[in-house]
Amino acid sequence: MARPSQYTEQFRKDAVALVRSSDSPLRQIARELGVNHETLRGWVRAAERAEAGGRAAEPELTLTEREELRKLRARVRELETEKDILRKAAQYFAREMGQ
């Protein structure tokens, strides 16, 4: 279980905004804020992912699509099992014919 952050959400947002608007290196900004530079880098990356996710998020599957996906996966498993049985049978008969 993750421990709660010692930094508020607003502090993180402000820190990310400062990194984006400043010409200073991320390490320097982190030092000035009293935050580990990797922590700050993680906040910036999380903000970028959140923004990218909002723009290009794929829609959730509908109930019908989920059911179809479940059936298709079951059919694939069945066909793979059949293929394995046929491959083993072919190997068996090839050995028998070769003796």
Buried (B, 14 or more C-beta within 10 A) or exposed (E): EEEEEEBEEEBBEEBBEBBEEEEEEBEEBBBEBEBEBEBBBEBBEEBEEEEEEEEEEEEEEEEEEEEEEEEEEEEEEEEEEEEEEEEEEEEEEEEEEEE
